[in-house]
């Protein structure tokens, strides 16, 4: 199972990232736990300086932008191969 965190305040960009991530996980048919981290004091725990941030299996894979669904799929596939 993938452990995914969407890091951000809940703004429209963060919501879009969450939606794209859910779609990518669904298309891959992988089991994933997706958590939204909205507490600003926790952002630096994950290395996120600019939101939105995407953390997969405790590894920061994107920050400060909304990656495309194909990029997210690549992040998830890479994380699956590392487990």
C-alpha positions as a Markdown table, in Angstrom:
| # | Residue | x | y | z |
|---|---|---|---|---|
| 1 | Unk | 0.0 | 0.0 | 0.0 |
| 2 | Unk | 1.2 | 3.5 | -0.8 |
| 3 | Unk | 1.2 | 6.2 | 1.9 |
| 4 | Unk | 0.5 | 9.5 | 0.2 |
| 5 | Unk | 0.3 | 12.9 | 1.8 |
| 6 | Unk | -1.0 | 16.1 | 0.1 |
| 7 | Unk | 0.6 | 19.0 | 1.9 |
| 8 | Unk | -1.2 | 22.4 | 1.8 |
| 9 | Unk | -3.7 | 24.6 | 3.3 |
| 10 | Unk | -6.7 | 23.2 | 1.4 |
| 11 | Unk | -6.5 | 25.9 | -1.3 |
| 12 | Unk | -7.8 | 25.1 | -4.8 |
| 13 | Unk | -4.3 | 24.0 | -6.0 |
| 14 | Unk | -4.1 | 21.6 | -3.1 |
| 15 | Unk | -7.6 | 20.3 | -3.9 |
| 16 | Unk | -6.6 | 19.8 | -7.5 |
| 17 | Unk | -3.5 | 17.9 | -6.5 |
| 18 | Unk | -5.5 | 15.6 | -4.3 |
| 19 | Unk | -8.0 | 15.0 | -7.1 |
| 20 | Unk | -5.3 | 14.2 | -9.6 |
| 21 | Unk | -3.5 | 11.9 | -7.1 |
| 22 | Unk | -6.7 | 10.0 | -6.4 |
| 23 | Unk | -7.3 | 9.6 | -10.1 |
| 24 | Unk | -3.7 | 8.3 | -10.7 |
| 25 | Unk | -3.9 | 5.8 | -7.9 |
| 26 | Unk | -7.3 | 4.6 | -9.2 |
| 27 | Unk | -6.0 | 4.2 | -12.7 |
| 28 | Unk | -3.1 | 2.1 | -11.4 |
| 29 | Unk | -5.5 | 0.1 | -9.2 |
| 30 | Unk | -3.2 | 0.4 | -6.2 |
| 31 | Unk | -4.2 | 0.5 | -2.6 |
| 32 | Unk | -3.3 | 3.9 | -1.3 |
| 33 | Unk | -3.9 | 5.8 | 1.9 |
| 34 | Unk | -4.2 | 9.5 | 1.1 |
| 35 | Unk | -3.8 | 12.0 | 3.9 |
| 36 | Unk | -4.2 | 15.8 | 3.7 |
| 37 | Unk | -1.8 | 17.6 | 5.9 |
| 38 | Unk | -3.1 | 21.1 | 6.5 |
| 39 | Unk | -1.3 | 22.1 | 9.7 |
| 40 | Unk | 1.3 | 24.7 | 8.6 |
| 41 | Unk | 3.6 | 23.7 | 11.4 |
| 42 | Unk | 4.0 | 20.2 | 9.9 |
| 43 | Unk | 4.9 | 21.4 | 6.3 |
| 44 | Unk | 8.6 | 21.6 | 7.1 |
| 45 | Unk | 8.6 | 18.0 | 8.5 |
| 46 | Unk | 8.2 | 16.9 | 4.9 |
| 47 | Unk | 10.5 | 19.5 | 3.3 |
| 48 | Unk | 7.7 | 21.5 | 1.8 |
| 49 | Unk | 8.5 | 25.2 | 1.5 |
| 50 | Unk | 5.9 | 26.0 | -1.1 |
| 51 | Unk | 2.6 | 24.3 | -1.4 |
| 52 | Unk | 1.1 | 22.2 | -2.7 |
| 53 | Unk | 3.4 | 19.4 | -1.8 |
| 54 | Unk | 3.1 | 15.7 | -2.6 |
| 55 | Unk | 4.8 | 13.1 | -0.4 |
| 56 | Unk | 4.8 | 9.4 | -1.4 |
| 57 | Unk | 6.0 | 6.9 | 1.1 |
| 58 | Unk | 7.6 | 9.7 | 3.2 |
| 59 | Unk | 9.6 | 11.0 | 0.2 |
| 60 | Unk | 8.9 | 14.5 | -1.1 |
| 61 | Unk | 8.3 | 14.1 | -4.9 |
| 62 | Unk | 6.8 | 17.5 | -5.8 |
| 63 | Unk | 6.5 | 20.9 | -4.2 |
| 64 | Unk | 5.2 | 24.3 | -5.3 |
| 65 | Unk | 3.3 | 23.2 | -8.3 |
| 66 | Unk | 0.6 | 20.8 | -9.6 |
| 67 | Unk | 2.2 | 18.0 | -11.4 |
| 68 | Unk | 0.3 | 16.4 | -14.3 |
| 69 | Unk | -1.6 | 13.2 | -13.8 |
| 70 | Unk | 1.1 | 11.3 | -15.8 |
| 71 | Unk | 3.8 | 12.7 | -13.6 |
| 72 | Unk | 1.9 | 11.6 | -10.5 |
| 73 | Unk | 1.4 | 8.2 | -12.1 |
| 74 | Unk | 5.2 | 8.0 | -12.6 |
| 75 | Unk | 5.8 | 9.0 | -8.9 |
| 76 | Unk | 3.4 | 6.3 | -7.7 |
| 77 | Unk | 4.9 | 3.6 | -10.0 |
| 78 | Unk | 8.4 | 4.5 | -8.9 |
| 79 | Unk | 7.3 | 4.2 | -5.2 |
| 80 | Unk | 5.7 | 0.8 | -5.9 |
| 81 | Unk | 8.9 | -0.5 | -7.5 |
| 82 | Unk | 10.9 | 0.6 | -4.4 |
| 83 | Unk | 8.7 | -1.3 | -2.0 |
